Amino acid sequence: MRALAMGFVACLVAGHAWGQIGSSPGNTTGATGRPNSTTTSGSSGGLGSVGGYGSSGMGNLGDRPIYVAGKVALSDGAALPEPVKIERICGGAARIATHTDMKGRFSFDLTRSTEIGDASDQTASGALRTNRMSRDRSMMDCELRFSLPGFRMENVPIGSDRYLDNPDLGTVILHRIANVEGLTVSATASLAPKEAKKAYEKGMDAVAKKKPAEAQKDFAQAVELYPRYAAAWFALGRLDEEQNKFDEAQKSYGQAIVADAKFIPPHERLAWIALRDTNWQEVAGQSDTILSLDPIDYPDAYYLSGVGNFQLGKLDVAEKSAREAMTRDTTHRNPRTSYLLGLILAQKRDFVAAASSIRAFLEQNPNEPDASVIRQQLAAIEQAAKQAAQQTVQTK
């Protein structure tokens, strides 16, 4: 069965595999670990388009936008380390609506949202797609989820038409989670000298203007002036990765970790590059590091741990990680976890459970690009299950 299991590697690391290139699902971080884009009401060229609803809960709104606004604050009164992600969840499906600014303020149209492109999108930055709510869909079962790594998520119900008259949500308070050591924004950034910070900010502006050559020069200047500038090293790595210069990207991410070992984004990118390179020891090692720094906010790290440990033959660890990934991925942004679990169970000779998990994956993802290959794998596992059942009967 090991030979069969090894044949599954291509599906796990193919172009359709989560996070091989660009941002992983659920993580809209750009070159600094900060969101790629902030969508607010009134922004020109916005990522979303105005949609409308036609339901008993909202009435016939046509194309009328529904704006909400408010502020997010931390319970300890500290400044936000990065913008807070705001997702709109309707019927269990989550879509990124917007991010706050660095002061926690937000304002956006409830009828539109953005999301990370799916695994088949071959863009280095993780394509953002527009989602328009159906005119016939009610918001009665919807809520907004506010999340920031290291802090407990807060959900706010929006199943009401009161926002048509009063769009102010007030202040949403986020509470810090204990025992989370990792950082999404490097602590060394605050210690950078003025000129280094200036070069870094110029680089960020160049990234926003899609001028990678200028950004590369600015970030290089920032790390020359301040070698411990972890955020600038990470930004250099992202630029290299987006140009498929993976060796250079790994070096820059490594320098970011040397500068600040608790800065999580470079660990995460190294894990995805290792997955691309089928370097299973590195996949398992980096994912374990991420989970030791923050076991709460990075569900994809559990998936990576499952893949790496599966390929290393550590099946119990792999199964535990895969199941944890499924538990924490409440919005099912990475459906391949159930496929991974099926592979692990097949290797553990639990063929019935393995077939059930892979079958569920195919049923939930009928347009899966690798479906024909996976169906062949499923057929082999189902045959193995029948043979095992026959052997059990014969030994009785």
N, C-alpha and C positions, 0 to 999 in steps of 0.2 A: 504493500500500500504506500510505502514511502516514495517509490518511483512515481506513482500516480500523483501523490501530493506535490512532489517537486515540479510536475508538469503544470501546476497551478500558478507557478511564480509569475509567468508572463501576464496573467490576468490581474495579479496584484500590483504589478509595477508598470503596466502598459500605459499608453498615453491617456487612458481613461481613468487611471487610478487617482484617487484623491490626493491633491497637494503635490503631485510630482513637479509641476511647474507653477510658480506663483503662489498666491495665498492659499492656505488650507481652508476648508469650509468653516464658516462661522467666525473667521478671523479676517477682518478687513484691514489689516495693517499694511502700511506702505513702507517706504524706505527707512523710517525711524521707529517702526512699531506703532505709529499713529495711524488713524484712518486715512485711506486714500482720498476720500472725498467727504465733505460735509454738505448735505442737502438740506437747505432751509427754504422756507416759503419766500417767494419773490426772487430767488436766485435765477439769473439768466442762464439759459442753456442747461437747465437742471436735468438731473438724471431721470426724474420721473415725469410722467404726464398726468394731467388731471383726469381722474375717473369719476364715476358716479355710482349711486346705488338706486335700486328701486325695490324697496322692501317695506313690510309693515312696520318694522322698527324705526326706519329712517324716513319713510315717505318717498315720494318720487322726486329725487334730487337732480336727475339729469346729469349734467356735467359740472354741477356746482361743487367746488372744493369745500372741504371741512378742515379748517385750520385749528390747531391746538398749540399752546405755548406754555412755557413754565421754566422751572429751574431745578437743577439737581445739586444737592449739597452733601457733604460728608458729615457723619454724625459727630466726628471729633473736631470739626471746624477747620480742618486742613484744606489746603488748595488741591484741586483735582490734579493728579499726576498726568492725566491725558483725557481727551474727550470721552464721554460716556456713550456707549452704544445703545440705541433705542430701537427695539424691534416691535413690530405689530404682529400679534398672534391671533389668528382666527381659525377656529376649528382644529386647533393643534398644529397648524402650519405657520411657521415663523418667517417673516420677511423683514429685512433691515429697512427701517423707515428713515433714520437720520442719525447724526451724532450731535452731541452738544458742542458748544465752543469751550475753550479752556476755562471759562468762568461758570460753566454749567448751564448756560442759557440755551434754549431750543425753541424753535417754531417751525412747524411743517404742516403739510397737507395730509390728513389721514387717508385720503383716497389714493395715495400713491406711495410706492416704496421702492427700494433697490435691494438687490441681493447679489451675492457672489455667483459668478457663472458656474455651471456644473462641471463635473470632472472632465467632460469632453472638450471644454474650452481650452485651446492651446495658447493661452496668453500668459506672459510672464507675470503680469500684475494681478491676475485674477479678475476676469471681466465682470463688470457690473451690468446687470440687466434691469430694465424697467418692468414693474408689475402694476397692472391696473386692476383694481377690484371690480368684480362683475357688477353690472347694474342690478342684477337680481339677487345679489348676495347681501344678507343682513349682517350688521355689525353687532348684533345682540350677544354673540358669543365671543367677542373680541376683547383683547386687552393689550396694553403696552408693557413691554418688559425692559427695564433699565439695568444694564450690566456693566461692570467695571472689574477687571481682574483684581483679586484680593478683597473684594467686597461682596456682601450678600446681595443677590439680585432682588429687585423689587418689581412687582407686577401691579399695574393700575388698570382696573376695568374701564372700558370705553363704550360699553353696550348701552348707549343712551343718546338721545338727540340734543342733550343740553349744550353741547359744544357749538351748536348753531347760534346760540344766544350768548354763551359765555365760554370763550376758548381757553381761559386760563386754568391750567391744571394745578397751579400753585407750586410748592416746593416738594420735590421727592427726595427723601433722605436715604442715603446708602450707609450701611453699617459694615465696618471692617470685620473680616473673617480672621480668627486667631490661627496661628501656626502656618501662615503662608509667608515664606521667606523670599520668594522670587519677585522680581520687579519687571514691569512691562516698559518702564522708562528708566534708563540708567541713572543711578545716583551720582555718577561722576560728571554728568552734564552740568550740574550746578557749580562745579569747581573749575570749569573751563575758563581760561582767561578771555577777556573781552574780544580780542582779535580772532580767537578760535571760534567763539560763538558767532561772530559776525560772518566768518567764512562758512560756517555750518548753515546759518540761516540763508545765505546767498545760494548755497547748494540746494536747500529745500525749495526756494523760489524757482530755481532752474528746473528742478524735478517737476514742479507744478506746471511749468511752461513747456514741458516735454523737450528739454534741452539737456540730454544726458551727458554730453561732452563737457558742457560748462559745469554741470553738477559734479562730475567726477573731479574736475580740477579744484573746485571749491572744497569738497570733502577731503581731498588729499592735502590741501593746505591746512584744513582744520586739524587733522591728525598729526601733521608735521609740527604745528604750533603746540599741540597738546596730545601727546601719544596715548594718554589714558581716556581719550574721548570715545567711549564705547559706542555711543549713538552714531558718530560720524563713521567709525569703522563698519558698523552695521549697514549704514547707508551706502557705503562703497560696495559692500557685499551684495546688496540688493541690485545695484546697477550692473554689477558683473553677472549676477544670476540672470537678470533680464536679457542679457546679451549672450546667454549660454556659455559664459566663461566660468564654468563651475569650479575649476581649480583655483582661480583667482578669488572667487566668491568664498570658498572654504577658508582661504588664508585670511581674508578680511574678517569673516565671522570668528575665526580663531583669535584674532587680535582683539575683537570686541569682548570675547570671553576672558582673555587675559586681563583686559582693562577692568572688567566688572563681571565676575563669575556668576552673580545672581541675576544678571540681565537675561531674561528668558528668550526673547526673539531670536538671537543668533543660535541658541541651542535648537530651537524649533526648525529654523531653516536648514541647519546641518543635518537634522534627522530626515527631512524630506529629500535632500540631496543624496543622503546615504541610501534611502529607499530607491531612488532613481538608479543608483550605482549598484544595487543589490548587495550593499555592504551591511550584512545583517548584524554584525557585532556593533557597528556604529549606530545603526537604527535603534537597537535595544539600549545601548549605553546612553545615547542622547535623550531618548524618551524617558528612561529611568531618571535622568538628571532633571528633566522638566518636572516630572511628577514629584520628585523629592523637594523641589522648590515651590511648586504650587499644584497640589493634587485636586484642586477644585475647578479651575478655569480653563483647562486645556484637555477637553475630552479626546481630541485627536491624538494626544500623546498616548492614551491608552490603546488606541487603534494601532499606532506605530509600534508600541511595545508588544502587542499581540502578533503583528507581522514578524518583527525581528526575532522574538523568542520562538515562534513557530518554526521559522527557518533554522534556528539554532538547535531545534529538537527539544526545547524546554516547554513541553506541551501543557503542563499544569499552569505554569506562569502565563503562557500564551492564552489559555482558555480564560483564566481569571481576568486578564487585561481586556480581552475581547468582550466578555460579559459586562465589565465595568464601563467600557466604551458605549455599549448599547444602552446601559442604564442612564448614563450621563448625557447622551445625545437625544434629548427629549423631543427635538423637532425633526429627527431623522435626516439630518443634513448629510450624513455619510452612510448611505444604505449598504455599502460594501462590508460593513462590520458583520452583518449576519452571514454574508458569504464567507468571510474569514473564519467565523465561528464554525461554519459547516466544514471547512477544510481541517480545522483543528480536531473536531470531533471525529472526522473520517480517519485521521491519522491515529486517533486513540481507539479506533475500531468500534466506535459507537455509531454504526452506519445509519441506523434508523433516525436518530436525532440529527445526524449530519445531513441526511437527505431532506429532512423537514426544514432545516435552516436554509439550505440552498434553494429549495423549492419556494420558500416564502420570499427569498430575495428576488427570484425570477418573476414571481407573481406581482410583486410590488414595483418591479422595474422592467416592464415588458419591452421597453425600447433600449435596454442595455446593449451597448455596441458589441460586447463579447458574449452575447446570449447564446449563440450557436455552440461556441466552445464550452460554455458553462453547462449547457444542456447535455453535452456529451459526457462531461465530468459527472453530472448528476446521474445519468444512466449507469455509469460504471459503479457509482456508490450504491445505487439501488440494487444492482446485480450482486454486489458484495453483501448487502443486507440479506438478500434472499438466500445466498449460499450459507451465510452464517446461521440463518434460521433453520435451514435444512440440516446443517451439521449438529445443531442443538437437538433437533428432533431425533436424529439417528443415534445420538449418544445416550438418549433416555431409555 
